[in-house]
Every structure is written in structure tokens, then in C-alpha cells.
Amino acid sequence: MLLLKPIHPNRLFRSHTPPREQPKKSSSYALRTVGCGAQRLVLDFDPKIPIEKAVTPPSSWYTDPSFYSLELQRVFYRGWQAVGYTEQIKEPHDFFTGRLGDVEFVVCRDDKGKIGAFHNVCRHHASLLASGSGKKSCFVCPYHIEVEADDPKLLHSYMIDVIQLPTTYPLYQLIHLLLFPISFIFLKALLVTVRNQLGNGNFPDRKLVSKFLGWTYGLDGALCKATRITGIQNFSVNDFRLIPLKVATWGPFVLLNIDKEVSPKQEVDNDIIAHEWLGSCSELLCLNGADSSLAYLCRREYTIECNWKVFVDNYLDGGYHVPYAHQGLASGLKLDSYSTTIYEKVSIQSCGGCSVESEDDFDRLGSKAFYAFIYPNFMINRYGPWMDTNLVIPLGPRKCLVVFDYFLEASLKDDQDFINRSLVDSERVQMEDITLCEGVQRGLESPAYCCGRYAPTVEMAMHHFHCLLYDNLVK
């Protein structure tokens, strides 16, 4: 019997002639052909057309998954991004974590008071190291943990840090929670042993006992401990530090630069940071109260079913929607005094306030409202004794997280009635905006809509935002 080797169909039509040399393409051609059509979508908007004649970016900018991926690479992974505030890392061992696109990060203050930032990823097998915020003397990978002691006091300290439970959680509940899959006999024996040592009280304060844990990193990113690596070859501790990120502060805000081309080891110059992040208006922001003199109060977070740019556009429409969608807010503003000023990477909207008639003279807004947008996704709102910031974090093509942080003049920090009423008013405005933004997203996804127009006298800041975005995406 003659056995023939099957031939792939593609080989039947393969040419044996040498390939012809392809002509060189222009940069504009490359821009139009690279990467799943996202680059081509960028060119559907022309920033050179004046606002009076311009059309808005197409709906694909707000719905296409490949366009969202391009934004992460060319907008959020470049330049300075606001990620938190200095109160979160006020003291040594303070830390907070976050995520921007696919980048997991941790920001901390070490024993010497130095602020550091790192990719929040263990160098062993990529487990996340920390979550949330709080205090740690080191970062311990929760993936491969080795417990080498029989002392239950150290054992429960290790357990608390790993699962991050409150310090008042009863011991027997924690043991049951962690060891439920284990056989009943072993569980009972373990409970008896631990109770004999510690009694039936609650856990003491959380601690980190690095001698009992797995891959452990200092707050400077150095690898301090790696368990069970006996026999490993070509391994250098210095090669397995946490990967650093460039970090800086301006006023009360913490900034990160994720750009791979920027060396985290370079010294940070505050004047340079201010210029790179804010351009020429850093002093103007300080003069209008965007500084560290206010007391931090609280945080509110909102997950919204819309593209991150929908929320930004809503913020930048020059007060266009305020009298219709926010009647309560509009009653405290002199909307005929609304003005917009454009800077390099910042746009500032301002408006006079007016006294709100009330029996108890409650006035949240004061005599002037000042709204600063810092490209690409950060807002500073200063009004009366308040400052709140809005950080818009993209979560996907049609979802974003908006983080509100509230600051207040120190003299009013104990006025709980004023605080509560102010936050209720603010919450009402946010709920109204969420309804608007989610409705816009659904409209953008409709086949009936492609692009729109600008209102030239009020939507200058929105047009400026789209032009900055275009410039980032084509470079």
C-alpha cells in the first residue's frame, strides 16, 4: 500500500517566485493601517476645523473596544496621572493601591518618609501583593506562604494580614473560615490548641511577621525573602525587586507616570512636574484654593455604565445642561456669569454664586464656583469652603469609575449638620449626572447616531479636550 503524506491546501497555491519589494508607505498610511482599525477611527475627527464648523468625534470613539485599548496605551500610560491624595500616605508605612487599565500599582511611604510607587505584582508568579489601603511594614505575597512556627500568636498575626479582617474578628470564627475544608478531627484539635494559648478573646492588632511568610518585599521595593528556592540557579535578589513607577506630588495630590520611557530613578523636580501636568496655570489653581490647606473629609465612588469620555464631556459643556438637569445647583449659581478659559492641558470654568434663601442661611456654594479640568481625567471643584475632586477611571469601552474626594476648610470640619446637608446636595447632583451619562452612552450605541456638533459659545472646553485626545492618539 502506498501512503501519501497529506498536503495542506494552502501549499497547493503557494507561489515559488521571490516576493516583490514593497514600496515604502508614508507615515499617514501607517497610521491608517496599524492595529485593528483603531488608528483609522482617530482620523474620523479633525482638530484643525474651528469649533463653529467642527463635528464631534464619532460614536466609535465611545464604543469600539480597539479604540479603548489605544487610549490606554497612548493616553493613560503616558504622562502624569492623578491617582490619590497625600493624606492616604501621610505617615510611614501608609499605602494605597489602585488600577489604571491593566496596570496594578501600590503607592507607599517608607520608614524614612520617602514616597515610592511600584507595580503591585509579585515577581515570583504575578500574584497581586496588596489591596485597598492602610499600613504595612512590608509587602507579602499571599500566593505561596510558608508558616514555619507553632506559636499561635504569630500564626494568627499571619492570618490576619493575609485575609485582612478587622482586628475585632473572633479567633474561632477565623479558624472556621480558613480551615472549613479540612477534616473535622483536625479542625477540632487545632481549635483546642489555639484556644488554650490565646483564650476566647479577640485578635490583637494586625502585624506582619516576615519570617513566617512567602516572597516579601520592603517598602523600598527590595526583595527581602523568597521561600523554598533552594537549588535555584542564576538568581539574583537585586533582579527581582518590585518594578518601580515614577511618583510625585502636587499640592494634596499624588501623581504617577506609567510611561516605560521615563526612568523612575530620576529625581523629581516639583516645578517640572507642575509644568508637565498643569502647564502655565499651576499658580492660578493655587490662588483659587486648590492646595493642601484643606482638611480631607471623605470619599464617594460611582460605577457608571458609560465610556469615561462621556462623563468628561458632560463636565465640560460650559454649564449648558446645568439649568435643565441640575435645577437645585443652578439656583445657587449666577449662570449668566459663566466663563471658560483654555490653557495647554487645563480648562477652567468659573461662575459667580448667589445667596440661597433659607431659614438657616445654609450656603454650600459660596460666592464663586471654580471648576478645573486637568487632562485627561481629573477635575478640581472649588466652591465656598469646599473642594471636591473627580477622578474618572476607565473600566472598559462602556464603563467607568468616578472617585469623588471631599475636602473642607478646617474650621468647619466638626460642623456635622453642614457637612451632611452639603453631601446630600452633592449626591443629588451626581445622581442626576449619572442618569444623563448612561442615557448618552445608550444613544451613542444606537445606529441612529454617528456624530454631533458643538455649541460654540459654551462648549469650548469640550472641543479642547477632544483635540488634546486626538494629539495623544496620533503620536
Secondary structure as UniProt FT lines:
FT   HELIX           9..12
FT   HELIX           27..33
FT   TURN            35..37
FT   HELIX           38..42
FT   TURN            43..44
FT   TURN            47..48
FT   TURN            51..53
FT   HELIX           60..63
FT   HELIX           65..71
FT   HELIX           72..76
FT   STRAND          80..85
FT   HELIX           86..89
FT   TURN            92..93
FT   STRAND          94..100
FT   TURN            101..102
FT   STRAND          103..109
FT   TURN            111..112
FT   STRAND          115..119
FT   TURN            123..125
FT   STRAND          133..135
FT   STRAND          139..140
FT   HELIX           152..163
FT   TURN            167..168
FT   HELIX           171..179
FT   TURN            180..181
FT   HELIX           184..198
FT   TURN            199..200
FT   HELIX           210..212
FT   STRAND          216..217
FT   TURN            219..220
FT   STRAND          223..225
FT   TURN            230..231
FT   HELIX           237..240
FT   STRAND          246..250
FT   TURN            251..252
FT   STRAND          253..257
FT   TURN            260..261
FT   TURN            264..265
FT   HELIX           270..278
FT   HELIX           279..281
FT   HELIX           282..287
FT   TURN            288..289
FT   TURN            292..293
FT   STRAND          295..304
FT   HELIX           308..315
FT   TURN            318..321
FT   HELIX           322..325
FT   HELIX           327..330
FT   TURN            331..332
FT   STRAND          333..342
FT   STRAND          346..353
FT   TURN            359..360
FT   TURN            366..367
FT   STRAND          368..374
FT   TURN            375..377
FT   STRAND          378..383
FT   TURN            384..385
FT   STRAND          386..396
FT   TURN            397..398
FT   STRAND          399..408
FT   HELIX           410..412
FT   TURN            413..414
FT   HELIX           416..444
FT   TURN            447..448
FT   TURN            456..458
FT   HELIX           460..474
//
